[in-house]
Amino acid sequence: MPFLTSAEAMLLTDKVDLQRFWSGSPGTYSRPKDRGPVPGVPVGSLFSKRKALHEARVHRPLQAGICGTARDGAESIVVSGGYTDDEDFGDWMIYTGQGGRDPEAGVQIRDQELTLGNAALVTSYVFGLSVRVIRGSAGDPNYSPTTGFRYDGLFEVEYFWSEAGRDGFRVWRYQLRRIPESDASFDLSFPPVQVIPAGPAHPDGNQAPDRRTTVTQRVVRSTPVAEWVKNAHSYKCQVCRELLTTPRGPYAEAAHIQPLGKPHSGPDTVDNILCLCANHHVLFDAGALWVTHDLMVVNHHGQKLGPLHTQDKHHVDLERLSYHRAKIAKRA
């Protein structure tokens, strides 16, 4: 299997692999209440052993570094120097997936697969689910406890991809960033949609769905800038020209070409924004859709969808489009 970008890996869920990928790989089942903060366990809490993490339900597996499933997402990970490809920068990190490692020699001996905990982290990326991060004393000494394990808060999965690791085998890599605790808010969203085989009975559902607390991270954006771009295109998608209307008026989304925040550090300016419908915004952000230097829209199959619709008063920075092709879509 070739190395994949985030967009290409997400395509695994498009066709025959859909049900297998989401049907719940073997592993620790993750319920919605197991995700997010653990009551009574503040950030910075120390634990002497993995068993203590397990008993506190901060990280339930006694050995696995990732807790979760492809169906429900990852609830927690342990970063403790187990993989040479890990990179820790404090508030953000590049975490290496599980599998393919010789525990005695400490090196990769085969390719990692997008299953089990690796698939769980992809689900967390797709649905924006927070992940608890625990650092162990064997990790980067600049950011790890001197002994035992420390709960370091909630992180979000910003990107994922596969590449050849230091030992020459494919590894799955995930960029995670810490979510400021002050941004806690109530979220009425539900757990990820599950693919349920057709049958005579429908799921019972929930007559009284409850609320659950989640934490999100937001880059401060200029609403007037986004609204100006949408108005410039009369709220029509620059890819499909679809105009979505709601009882409150037209709806469109402002898609940043070079993403805001680290590591991309794109500007929140009109020349770095496209006016897109919700569907094409998701595809564009995932790198499954990009725009060529001559403003042709291309999808992940290499199909040309037509020219990007433009307006004279809205200039799109070609350098930002080039950045998106190279860094997000991984295209030359």
TIDOKE-461653 format. One record per residue (C-alpha): residue number from 1; x, y, z. Coordinates in nm, 2 decimals. Example, Ala and Ser with C-alpha at 12.3 -4.5 7.8 and 13.67 -1.06 7.14 Angstrom:
REM residues 2
<atom n="1" px="1.23" py="-0.45" pz="0.78"/>
<atom n="2" px="1.37" py="-0.11" pz="0.71"/>
END
This chain:
REM residues 332
<atom n="1" px="0.00" py="0.00" pz="0.00"/>
<atom n="2" px="0.15" py="0.34" pz="-0.10"/>
<atom n="3" px="0.20" py="0.62" pz="0.15"/>
<atom n="4" px="-0.11" py="0.83" pz="0.18"/>
<atom n="5" px="-0.21" py="1.19" pz="0.25"/>
<atom n="6" px="-0.50" py="1.27" pz="0.48"/>
<atom n="7" px="-0.73" py="1.32" pz="0.18"/>
<atom n="8" px="-0.63" py="0.98" pz="0.03"/>
<atom n="9" px="-0.66" py="0.80" pz="0.35"/>
<atom n="10" px="-1.01" py="0.94" pz="0.40"/>
<atom n="11" px="-1.10" py="0.79" pz="0.07"/>
<atom n="12" px="-1.08" py="0.45" pz="0.23"/>
<atom n="13" px="-1.42" py="0.53" pz="0.37"/>
<atom n="14" px="-1.57" py="0.62" pz="0.03"/>
<atom n="15" px="-1.65" py="0.27" pz="-0.11"/>
<atom n="16" px="-1.62" py="-0.09" pz="-0.01"/>
<atom n="17" px="-1.41" py="-0.02" pz="0.30"/>
<atom n="18" px="-1.67" py="0.20" pz="0.45"/>
<atom n="19" px="-1.85" py="-0.05" pz="0.67"/>
<atom n="20" px="-1.53" py="-0.23" pz="0.77"/>
<atom n="21" px="-1.36" py="0.09" pz="0.87"/>
<atom n="22" px="-1.65" py="0.23" pz="1.08"/>
<atom n="23" px="-1.79" py="-0.10" pz="1.21"/>
<atom n="24" px="-1.57" py="-0.10" pz="1.52"/>
<atom n="25" px="-1.23" py="-0.26" pz="1.50"/>
<atom n="26" px="-1.13" py="-0.49" pz="1.79"/>
<atom n="27" px="-1.01" py="-0.28" pz="2.08"/>
<atom n="28" px="-1.13" py="-0.08" pz="2.38"/>
<atom n="29" px="-1.48" py="0.03" pz="2.32"/>
<atom n="30" px="-1.51" py="0.41" pz="2.37"/>
<atom n="31" px="-1.84" py="0.55" pz="2.49"/>
<atom n="32" px="-1.92" py="0.92" pz="2.46"/>
<atom n="33" px="-1.89" py="0.97" pz="2.83"/>
<atom n="34" px="-1.53" py="0.83" pz="2.82"/>
<atom n="35" px="-1.41" py="1.12" pz="2.61"/>
<atom n="36" px="-1.31" py="1.46" pz="2.72"/>
<atom n="37" px="-1.21" py="1.57" pz="3.07"/>
<atom n="38" px="-1.22" py="1.32" pz="3.35"/>
<atom n="39" px="-1.41" py="1.46" pz="3.65"/>
<atom n="40" px="-1.18" py="1.51" pz="3.95"/>
<atom n="41" px="-0.86" py="1.48" pz="3.74"/>
<atom n="42" px="-0.71" py="1.83" pz="3.67"/>
<atom n="43" px="-0.45" py="1.89" pz="3.40"/>
<atom n="44" px="-0.11" py="1.82" pz="3.55"/>
<atom n="45" px="-0.22" py="1.52" pz="3.76"/>
<atom n="46" px="0.06" py="1.27" pz="3.82"/>
<atom n="47" px="0.03" py="0.89" pz="3.82"/>
<atom n="48" px="0.29" py="0.64" pz="3.93"/>
<atom n="49" px="0.20" py="0.36" pz="3.70"/>
<atom n="50" px="-0.02" py="0.26" pz="3.40"/>
<atom n="51" px="-0.25" py="0.08" pz="3.64"/>
<atom n="52" px="-0.32" py="0.41" pz="3.82"/>
<atom n="53" px="-0.41" py="0.57" pz="3.48"/>
<atom n="54" px="-0.64" py="0.28" pz="3.42"/>
<atom n="55" px="-0.81" py="0.30" pz="3.76"/>
<atom n="56" px="-0.87" py="0.67" pz="3.72"/>
<atom n="57" px="-1.01" py="0.61" pz="3.37"/>
<atom n="58" px="-0.77" py="0.87" pz="3.23"/>
<atom n="59" px="-0.62" py="0.60" pz="3.00"/>
<atom n="60" px="-0.79" py="0.27" pz="3.03"/>
<atom n="61" px="-0.56" py="0.02" pz="2.84"/>
<atom n="62" px="-0.28" py="-0.12" pz="3.05"/>
<atom n="63" px="-0.05" py="-0.15" pz="2.75"/>
<atom n="64" px="-0.18" py="0.01" pz="2.43"/>
<atom n="65" px="-0.07" py="0.36" pz="2.37"/>
<atom n="66" px="-0.40" py="0.46" pz="2.20"/>
<atom n="67" px="-0.74" py="0.40" pz="2.36"/>
<atom n="68" px="-1.04" py="0.40" pz="2.12"/>
<atom n="69" px="-1.18" py="0.24" pz="1.81"/>
<atom n="70" px="-1.24" py="0.34" pz="1.45"/>
<atom n="71" px="-1.61" py="0.37" pz="1.52"/>
<atom n="72" px="-1.59" py="0.59" pz="1.82"/>
<atom n="73" px="-1.26" py="0.78" pz="1.79"/>
<atom n="74" px="-0.96" py="0.80" pz="2.03"/>
<atom n="75" px="-1.03" py="0.90" pz="2.38"/>
<atom n="76" px="-0.67" py="0.91" pz="2.50"/>
<atom n="77" px="-0.30" py="0.85" pz="2.40"/>
<atom n="78" px="0.02" py="0.80" pz="2.59"/>
<atom n="79" px="0.34" py="0.96" pz="2.47"/>
<atom n="80" px="0.63" py="0.79" pz="2.64"/>
<atom n="81" px="0.92" py="0.75" pz="2.39"/>
<atom n="82" px="0.80" py="0.42" pz="2.25"/>
<atom n="83" px="0.85" py="0.53" pz="1.88"/>
<atom n="84" px="1.15" py="0.71" pz="1.75"/>
<atom n="85" px="0.95" py="0.91" pz="1.50"/>
<atom n="86" px="0.76" py="1.10" pz="1.78"/>
<atom n="87" px="0.82" py="1.47" pz="1.80"/>
<atom n="88" px="0.72" py="1.67" pz="2.10"/>
<atom n="89" px="0.70" py="2.05" pz="2.10"/>
<atom n="90" px="0.50" py="2.11" pz="2.42"/>
<atom n="91" px="0.17" py="2.26" pz="2.31"/>
<atom n="92" px="0.17" py="2.05" pz="1.99"/>
<atom n="93" px="0.33" py="1.73" pz="1.88"/>
<atom n="94" px="0.36" py="1.48" pz="1.60"/>
<atom n="95" px="0.25" py="1.15" pz="1.73"/>
<atom n="96" px="0.34" py="0.81" pz="1.57"/>
<atom n="97" px="0.06" py="0.55" pz="1.54"/>
<atom n="98" px="0.08" py="0.20" pz="1.68"/>
<atom n="99" px="0.20" py="-0.13" pz="1.53"/>
<atom n="100" px="0.49" py="-0.27" pz="1.34"/>
<atom n="101" px="0.74" py="-0.23" pz="1.62"/>
<atom n="102" px="0.97" py="-0.48" pz="1.78"/>
<atom n="103" px="0.93" py="-0.41" pz="2.15"/>
<atom n="104" px="1.26" py="-0.56" pz="2.24"/>
<atom n="105" px="1.48" py="-0.39" pz="1.98"/>
<atom n="106" px="1.27" py="-0.07" pz="1.98"/>
<atom n="107" px="1.26" py="-0.04" pz="1.60"/>
<atom n="108" px="1.00" py="-0.07" pz="1.33"/>
<atom n="109" px="1.01" py="-0.41" pz="1.16"/>
<atom n="110" px="0.70" py="-0.38" pz="0.94"/>
<atom n="111" px="0.45" py="-0.12" pz="0.80"/>
<atom n="112" px="0.18" py="0.02" pz="1.03"/>
<atom n="113" px="-0.18" py="-0.03" pz="0.92"/>
<atom n="114" px="-0.47" py="0.21" pz="0.94"/>
<atom n="115" px="-0.66" py="0.00" pz="1.19"/>
<atom n="116" px="-0.73" py="-0.02" pz="1.57"/>
<atom n="117" px="-0.60" py="0.29" pz="1.74"/>
<atom n="118" px="-0.46" py="0.44" pz="1.42"/>
<atom n="119" px="-0.81" py="0.44" pz="1.27"/>
<atom n="120" px="-0.94" py="0.58" pz="1.60"/>
<atom n="121" px="-0.73" py="0.89" pz="1.57"/>
<atom n="122" px="-0.85" py="0.94" pz="1.21"/>
<atom n="123" px="-1.21" py="0.93" pz="1.34"/>
<atom n="124" px="-1.11" py="1.20" pz="1.60"/>
<atom n="125" px="-0.97" py="1.41" pz="1.32"/>
<atom n="126" px="-1.28" py="1.37" pz="1.09"/>
<atom n="127" px="-1.53" py="1.45" pz="1.37"/>
<atom n="128" px="-1.32" py="1.70" pz="1.57"/>
<atom n="129" px="-1.32" py="1.49" pz="1.88"/>
<atom n="130" px="-1.08" py="1.59" pz="2.16"/>
<atom n="131" px="-0.81" py="1.34" pz="2.28"/>
<atom n="132" px="-0.66" py="1.32" pz="2.63"/>
<atom n="133" px="-0.28" py="1.33" pz="2.62"/>
<atom n="134" px="-0.07" py="1.16" pz="2.88"/>
<atom n="135" px="0.30" py="1.20" pz="2.88"/>
<atom n="136" px="0.53" py="0.94" pz="3.04"/>
<atom n="137" px="0.88" py="0.98" pz="3.19"/>
<atom n="138" px="1.04" py="0.81" pz="2.89"/>
<atom n="139" px="0.93" py="1.08" pz="2.65"/>
<atom n="140" px="1.10" py="1.40" pz="2.55"/>
<atom n="141" px="1.27" py="1.53" pz="2.87"/>
<atom n="142" px="1.18" py="1.89" pz="2.79"/>
<atom n="143" px="0.81" py="1.82" pz="2.82"/>
<atom n="144" px="0.78" py="1.49" pz="3.02"/>
<atom n="145" px="0.76" py="1.42" pz="3.39"/>
<atom n="146" px="1.07" py="1.29" pz="3.56"/>
<atom n="147" px="0.89" py="0.98" pz="3.69"/>
<atom n="148" px="0.56" py="0.81" pz="3.61"/>
<atom n="149" px="0.29" py="0.96" pz="3.39"/>
<atom n="150" px="0.12" py="1.31" pz="3.38"/>
<atom n="151" px="-0.21" py="1.40" pz="3.23"/>
<atom n="152" px="-0.14" py="1.70" pz="3.01"/>
<atom n="153" px="-0.50" py="1.80" pz="2.90"/>
<atom n="154" px="-0.70" py="1.78" pz="2.58"/>
<atom n="155" px="-0.56" py="1.79" pz="2.23"/>
<atom n="156" px="-0.72" py="1.80" pz="1.89"/>
<atom n="157" px="-0.59" py="1.61" pz="1.58"/>
<atom n="158" px="-0.51" py="1.87" pz="1.32"/>
<atom n="159" px="-0.37" py="1.65" pz="1.04"/>
<atom n="160" px="-0.27" py="1.29" pz="0.97"/>
<atom n="161" px="-0.07" py="1.12" pz="0.70"/>
<atom n="162" px="0.16" py="0.82" pz="0.64"/>
<atom n="163" px="0.52" py="0.83" pz="0.54"/>
<atom n="164" px="0.84" py="0.62" pz="0.56"/>
<atom n="165" px="0.97" py="0.63" pz="0.92"/>
<atom n="166" px="1.33" py="0.64" pz="1.03"/>
<atom n="167" px="1.35" py="0.26" pz="1.01"/>
<atom n="168" px="1.22" py="0.26" pz="0.65"/>
<atom n="169" px="0.87" py="0.13" pz="0.72"/>
<atom n="170" px="0.54" py="0.31" pz="0.68"/>
<atom n="171" px="0.42" py="0.48" pz="0.99"/>
<atom n="172" px="0.10" py="0.68" pz="1.05"/>
<atom n="173" px="0.16" py="1.02" pz="1.19"/>
<atom n="174" px="-0.08" py="1.26" pz="1.36"/>
<atom n="175" px="-0.03" py="1.63" pz="1.44"/>
<atom n="176" px="-0.20" py="1.72" pz="1.77"/>
<atom n="177" px="-0.24" py="2.06" pz="1.93"/>
<atom n="178" px="-0.33" py="2.13" pz="2.29"/>
<atom n="179" px="-0.68" py="2.29" pz="2.34"/>
<atom n="180" px="-0.69" py="2.58" pz="2.59"/>
<atom n="181" px="-0.90" py="2.48" pz="2.89"/>
<atom n="182" px="-1.06" py="2.82" pz="2.90"/>
<atom n="183" px="-1.24" py="2.75" pz="2.57"/>
<atom n="184" px="-1.47" py="2.49" pz="2.73"/>
<atom n="185" px="-1.83" py="2.50" pz="2.60"/>
<atom n="186" px="-2.14" py="2.29" pz="2.58"/>
<atom n="187" px="-2.18" py="2.09" pz="2.26"/>
<atom n="188" px="-2.51" py="1.95" pz="2.15"/>
<atom n="189" px="-2.35" py="1.73" pz="1.88"/>
<atom n="190" px="-2.38" py="1.35" pz="1.89"/>
<atom n="191" px="-2.12" py="1.08" pz="1.87"/>
<atom n="192" px="-1.99" py="0.98" pz="1.52"/>
<atom n="193" px="-2.25" py="0.83" pz="1.28"/>
<atom n="194" px="-2.22" py="0.45" pz="1.28"/>
<atom n="195" px="-2.27" py="0.24" pz="0.97"/>
<atom n="196" px="-2.54" py="-0.01" pz="1.07"/>
<atom n="197" px="-2.62" py="-0.31" pz="0.85"/>
<atom n="198" px="-2.98" py="-0.31" pz="0.71"/>
<atom n="199" px="-3.21" py="-0.52" pz="0.92"/>
<atom n="200" px="-3.57" py="-0.56" pz="1.02"/>
<atom n="201" px="-3.54" py="-0.34" pz="1.33"/>
<atom n="202" px="-3.42" py="0.02" pz="1.36"/>
<atom n="203" px="-3.20" py="0.14" pz="1.65"/>
<atom n="204" px="-3.39" py="0.25" pz="1.96"/>
<atom n="205" px="-3.22" py="0.59" pz="1.96"/>
<atom n="206" px="-3.24" py="0.82" pz="2.27"/>
<atom n="207" px="-3.57" py="0.98" pz="2.39"/>
<atom n="208" px="-3.39" py="1.22" pz="2.61"/>
<atom n="209" px="-3.04" py="1.30" pz="2.47"/>
<atom n="210" px="-2.82" py="1.47" pz="2.73"/>
<atom n="211" px="-2.56" py="1.74" pz="2.70"/>
<atom n="212" px="-2.19" py="1.68" pz="2.73"/>
<atom n="213" px="-1.91" py="1.92" pz="2.79"/>
<atom n="214" px="-1.64" py="1.94" pz="2.52"/>
<atom n="215" px="-1.35" py="2.17" pz="2.46"/>
<atom n="216" px="-1.27" py="2.33" pz="2.13"/>
<atom n="217" px="-0.99" py="2.55" pz="2.00"/>
<atom n="218" px="-1.06" py="2.85" pz="1.77"/>
<atom n="219" px="-0.84" py="3.08" pz="1.59"/>
<atom n="220" px="-0.97" py="3.44" pz="1.61"/>
<atom n="221" px="-1.10" py="3.52" pz="1.26"/>
<atom n="222" px="-1.23" py="3.84" pz="1.11"/>
<atom n="223" px="-1.60" py="3.79" pz="1.05"/>
<atom n="224" px="-1.62" py="4.11" pz="0.83"/>
<atom n="225" px="-1.35" py="3.97" pz="0.60"/>
<atom n="226" px="-1.54" py="3.64" pz="0.56"/>
<atom n="227" px="-1.87" py="3.81" pz="0.50"/>
<atom n="228" px="-1.71" py="4.04" pz="0.24"/>
<atom n="229" px="-1.59" py="3.74" pz="0.04"/>
<atom n="230" px="-1.93" py="3.57" pz="0.06"/>
<atom n="231" px="-2.11" py="3.88" pz="-0.05"/>
<atom n="232" px="-1.87" py="3.93" pz="-0.34"/>
<atom n="233" px="-1.99" py="3.59" pz="-0.47"/>
<atom n="234" px="-2.35" py="3.64" pz="-0.37"/>
<atom n="235" px="-2.31" py="3.34" pz="-0.14"/>
<atom n="236" px="-2.26" py="3.10" pz="-0.44"/>
<atom n="237" px="-1.99" py="2.83" pz="-0.41"/>
<atom n="238" px="-1.69" py="2.91" pz="-0.63"/>
<atom n="239" px="-1.67" py="2.54" pz="-0.72"/>
<atom n="240" px="-2.03" py="2.43" pz="-0.80"/>
<atom n="241" px="-2.21" py="2.77" pz="-0.80"/>
<atom n="242" px="-2.47" py="2.62" pz="-0.57"/>
<atom n="243" px="-2.67" py="2.88" pz="-0.36"/>
<atom n="244" px="-2.79" py="2.73" pz="-0.04"/>
<atom n="245" px="-3.09" py="2.91" pz="0.11"/>
<atom n="246" px="-3.22" py="2.88" pz="0.47"/>
<atom n="247" px="-3.51" py="3.06" pz="0.65"/>
<atom n="248" px="-3.25" py="3.30" pz="0.78"/>
<atom n="249" px="-3.11" py="3.37" pz="0.43"/>
<atom n="250" px="-2.83" py="3.24" pz="0.21"/>
<atom n="251" px="-2.56" py="3.02" pz="0.35"/>
<atom n="252" px="-2.19" py="2.98" pz="0.25"/>
<atom n="253" px="-1.87" py="2.91" pz="0.42"/>
<atom n="254" px="-1.54" py="3.10" pz="0.41"/>
<atom n="255" px="-1.26" py="2.85" pz="0.33"/>
<atom n="256" px="-0.90" py="2.97" pz="0.41"/>
<atom n="257" px="-0.67" py="2.85" pz="0.13"/>
<atom n="258" px="-0.35" py="2.86" pz="0.35"/>
<atom n="259" px="-0.49" py="2.75" pz="0.69"/>
<atom n="260" px="-0.47" py="2.98" pz="0.99"/>
<atom n="261" px="-0.26" py="2.89" pz="1.29"/>
<atom n="262" px="0.06" py="2.69" pz="1.32"/>
<atom n="263" px="0.22" py="2.53" pz="1.14"/>
<atom n="264" px="0.07" py="2.70" pz="0.83"/>
<atom n="265" px="0.02" py="3.05" pz="0.97"/>
<atom n="266" px="-0.20" py="3.17" pz="0.68"/>
<atom n="267" px="-0.34" py="3.53" pz="0.69"/>
<atom n="268" px="-0.71" py="3.61" pz="0.75"/>
<atom n="269" px="-0.74" py="3.82" pz="0.44"/>
<atom n="270" px="-0.97" py="3.82" pz="0.15"/>
<atom n="271" px="-0.71" py="3.70" pz="-0.10"/>
<atom n="272" px="-0.66" py="3.39" pz="0.12"/>
<atom n="273" px="-1.03" py="3.30" pz="0.13"/>
<atom n="274" px="-1.27" py="3.12" pz="-0.10"/>
<atom n="275" px="-1.65" py="3.12" pz="-0.08"/>
<atom n="276" px="-1.75" py="2.75" pz="-0.08"/>
<atom n="277" px="-2.06" py="2.54" pz="0.00"/>
<atom n="278" px="-2.02" py="2.31" pz="0.31"/>
<atom n="279" px="-1.94" py="2.00" pz="0.10"/>
<atom n="280" px="-1.67" py="2.16" pz="-0.10"/>
<atom n="281" px="-1.53" py="2.33" pz="0.20"/>
<atom n="282" px="-1.47" py="2.00" pz="0.37"/>
<atom n="283" px="-1.31" py="1.85" pz="0.06"/>
<atom n="284" px="-1.09" py="2.15" pz="0.02"/>
<atom n="285" px="-0.97" py="2.15" pz="0.38"/>
<atom n="286" px="-0.90" py="1.78" pz="0.36"/>
<atom n="287" px="-0.69" py="1.82" pz="0.04"/>
<atom n="288" px="-0.94" py="1.61" pz="-0.16"/>
<atom n="289" px="-0.99" py="1.92" pz="-0.38"/>
<atom n="290" px="-0.74" py="2.17" pz="-0.51"/>
<atom n="291" px="-0.70" py="2.46" pz="-0.76"/>
<atom n="292" px="-0.43" py="2.46" pz="-1.02"/>
<atom n="293" px="-0.22" py="2.77" pz="-1.11"/>
<atom n="294" px="-0.46" py="2.84" pz="-1.40"/>
<atom n="295" px="-0.76" py="2.82" pz="-1.16"/>
<atom n="296" px="-0.89" py="2.48" pz="-1.26"/>
<atom n="297" px="-1.06" py="2.28" pz="-0.98"/>
<atom n="298" px="-0.94" py="1.92" pz="-0.96"/>
<atom n="299" px="-1.06" py="1.64" pz="-0.73"/>
<atom n="300" px="-0.87" py="1.36" pz="-0.57"/>
<atom n="301" px="-0.93" py="1.13" pz="-0.87"/>
<atom n="302" px="-0.75" py="1.38" pz="-1.09"/>
<atom n="303" px="-1.08" py="1.49" pz="-1.26"/>
<atom n="304" px="-1.11" py="1.85" pz="-1.37"/>
<atom n="305" px="-1.44" py="1.99" pz="-1.23"/>
<atom n="306" px="-1.42" py="2.31" pz="-1.42"/>
<atom n="307" px="-1.27" py="2.66" pz="-1.36"/>
<atom n="308" px="-1.29" py="2.83" pz="-1.02"/>
<atom n="309" px="-1.55" py="3.09" pz="-1.04"/>
<atom n="310" px="-1.41" py="3.43" pz="-0.97"/>
<atom n="311" px="-1.51" py="3.79" pz="-0.94"/>
<atom n="312" px="-1.31" py="4.09" pz="-1.05"/>
<atom n="313" px="-1.32" py="4.26" pz="-0.71"/>
<atom n="314" px="-1.21" py="3.94" pz="-0.53"/>
<atom n="315" px="-0.85" py="3.86" pz="-0.60"/>
<atom n="316" px="-0.73" py="3.52" pz="-0.50"/>
<atom n="317" px="-0.36" py="3.49" pz="-0.42"/>
<atom n="318" px="-0.20" py="3.23" pz="-0.65"/>
<atom n="319" px="0.08" py="3.17" pz="-0.40"/>
<atom n="320" px="-0.17" py="3.07" pz="-0.14"/>
<atom n="321" px="-0.32" py="2.82" pz="-0.39"/>
<atom n="322" px="0.03" py="2.69" pz="-0.46"/>
<atom n="323" px="0.08" py="2.64" pz="-0.08"/>
<atom n="324" px="-0.25" py="2.45" pz="-0.05"/>
<atom n="325" px="-0.15" py="2.22" pz="-0.34"/>
<atom n="326" px="0.19" py="2.14" pz="-0.19"/>
<atom n="327" px="0.11" py="2.13" pz="0.18"/>
<atom n="328" px="-0.25" py="2.03" pz="0.21"/>
<atom n="329" px="-0.33" py="1.83" pz="-0.11"/>
<atom n="330" px="0.03" py="1.71" pz="-0.14"/>
<atom n="331" px="0.03" py="1.78" pz="-0.51"/>
<atom n="332" px="0.31" py="1.93" pz="-0.71"/>
END
